[in-house]
């Protein structure tokens, strides 16, 4: 979807944003957008790390169950 915009389309979007919000609001909007992206990125990393930890715990539990079954 965004790959079809190109440089001219991006310039048009920025000009429209400048007209709508004005030059004083654009830096604030950019900072807010950047903070949102960084927060989303850190939350996504947290979810991936949690998922990897759960997978490791499941593998450890399966190995422990196999060891118990072999002993019994």
Secondary structure, 3 states (H helix, E strand, C coil): CHHHCHHHHHHHHHHHHHHHHCHHHHHHHHHHHHHHHHHHHHHHHHHHHHHHHHHHHHHHHHHHHHHHHHHC
